[in-house]
Amino acid sequence: MDDMLENWDLVLQAFWLTIQLAVLSGLCSLVLGTVLAAMRVGPIALLRGVATTYVTLVRNTPLLIVFIFVFVAAPNLGWFVSTPFLVKGVIAVSVYTSAFVCEAIRSGVNAVQLGQAEAARAIGLTFAQTMSAVVLPQAFRAVVPPMASVLIAMTKNTSIAAVFGLMELTGRMRYFTNNSADDTAIFLVFAALYIVLVEAISAGAIGLERRWRVAR
């Protein structure tokens, strides 16, 4: 415990790295997941098939396997050879999380009344315009709670990056526990830091729900 307190700057660096990993992965997952959701509900059969196959494969693949592919298999194939570890971690987490984001958004799209999309198409809007201006804004409002759950799970999943050399919170925790007999106190400190991140996401989701509820 004393060693950890004396090297608190290392804890803060790990905390900052976890924040970067979670924020960047969250943004990438939201973008990719939204595109996948639009493909899944779109009129083009080929795109629907590609998105459905992607979601099915990724959702049924353990995240650890995705990390192994990005960090080990892909460089052997000539991909991501000189890519920084942080970027590789973001790619792995985003590829995995986007499948769950897609399904959350798709459930929100299905909750929007079909007549609204039909009305938008009737006045001449294209599919892309209908999705961006009519359907997706309402879908996002409907999926705030499940989306928050997905992002919370994603934040906890970033801990797997420690296995592949990223010194985020879990990686730094392992470093301190390997050099200390007071494991319990160290676990509690790092658990509290994860709780801070999770509570920040929960607070953001609650704020969005209240704001959009008032906007209605």
N, C-alpha and C positions, 0 to 999 in steps of 0.2 A: 504494500500500500504506500509506504514512504517513497519507494522508487517511482511509483506512478505519479505521486504528487510532485516530486522533484522534476519529473519530465512531463509536466502537464502540457507543455507546448506540443508534445507528440500526440497527446490525446486530442487536442484541439485540431491538429493537422488531420488526424484520422476522421474526426467529426466533420471537418470541412470537405474531405474527400468523399465521405458518404453522402453529404448534401449534394455535391456536384454530380455524383453518380445517380442519385435518385432524381434530381431535377432534370438532368439531361435525358435520362432514360424515360422519365415521365412525359416530357415534351415530345420526344421521338415516338413513343408508344401512342400518344394521343393522335399525332398526325397520321402515322401508318395505320393505326386501328380505324380511324375515320375513313381513310381511303378504302380499306378492306371492307368496312361496313357498306359504303356506297357501292362497291363492286358486288357485294352479296345481294343487295336489293335492287340492283340495276337491271336494265332490260337486255343486256348483252350476255348470252349464255356462256360464252367462253370466259369472260371475266368473272361471272358467278362461279364457274367451276374452279378457276384458279384460286379465288378467295376462299371458297369452301374447302378445297384441298389443303391450302396453307393453314387455315384455322384448325382443321381436323388433325393434321400432322403435328403441329406445334403444341396444341392443347394436350395431346396424348404422349408428348415427349418430356421427360424430366428436364428441369432447367439445368441440372448438372451436365446432362448430355449436350445441351446447347452450348454451354461454356466450354466443354471439351472440344467441340467442333470448332468454335471461334478461336480458341487459344492454342489448340494442338493440331487438329486436322487441317484447318484452313491454311495456316502457314506452310504446311507440307505440300499443299496444292498450289502454293504461290500467292495466296491471298493474305492480306493483312500482315505481311512479313515485317514491315517497319512501322506498323501502327502502334501508337502508345497504348499501354495497358489500360488506361482509363477509357480510351475510345473503344477498345475491344470489349471492356466490361459493359459499356453503354450499348454496344451493338448486341451483345448476348442478351442482356436484360430486355432491351427494346423488342427484339425479335420474338421473345417469349411473351412478354406482357401485351404486345399489340393484338395478339389473338384473343385475349380476354377483353381488351378494350373494344375490339370489333363486336364481340357478342353482346357486350353491355349496350353499345350504341345501337346495334341492330334491334335489340329489345325496345329501345326508346323510339326508334323509327316505326316499329310495328304498333306502338302505342298511339301514334299520330293518326287521326282520322283519315281514312283513305280519300274522303271527299275533298280534303284540302289540297292534296296533291293533284287530284283530278281537275279541280278548279284552276290551279296554277297552270297545268298543261293546257287547259281550255283557253286561257287568255294568251297563249303563245309562248310561255316560258319553256325552255329546254329542260331536259332531265337534270343537268348540272345546276341550272338556275333554280329549279324547283327544290332540289336538295339543299342548296346553300342558303336560299332565302326563306324557304317555308318549312321544310321538314326537319333539317338538322338543328336549327335553333330551338325548336320545340322538343326534339329528341334529347338534346343535351340537358334541358331543364328536367326532363323526366328521369334521367339516369344519374343524377348527382350522387345519391346514396350508394348504388352499386359501383359507380366509378370510383368513389372514395375508397370503397373496400378493395378494389383492384389496385389502386395506387398504394394503399397501406401494405397490401401483400407484396407489391413490387419493392417497396422500401425495405421490407424485411428480407426479401430475396437477394438484395444486393450483398448480403453477408457471404454468399457463395463466392464472390470475387476474391475473398481472402485466401481461398484455396489456390488461386492462380497468381498470387504475389502482390495483389493490391493491398496496401496497408490502410484499409478503411477501419471502421470501428472494430469489427470482429477480428481482423488481422492484428490490429494493435492490442486487442484484449489478449489474444493468444500469446503475444510477445511478453506482456506483463505477467500473465499467469505462469508462464514457463520459468520466470525468474523470481517467483514469490510463493510463499507458503500460505498467504492470506487470499486464497482464490475467491472466497465468498464476497468480500468487500469489493474486489475488482469487478466481479460479475454484476453486482448491484449498480456500480457506477456506470458501466457501459450499457446495462439494461435501461437505466434512467435516461441516457442519451438517446437511445432508440425510442423511448416513450415520448421524448420531446418532439421528435420528428413525426411520429404517428399522430400525436395530439395536434400538431400544426396542420396536418392534412385534414383531420377531423374538423378542426375549427374553420378551416377554409371552406369545407363542404357545407357546414352549417350556415356560414355567412352567405354563401351563394344561394342556398335554399331560401333563406329569409329574404334576401334581396329580390330574387325572382318571384317569390310569393307576393311581395308588395307590388312588384311591377305588373302583376296580373290584375 
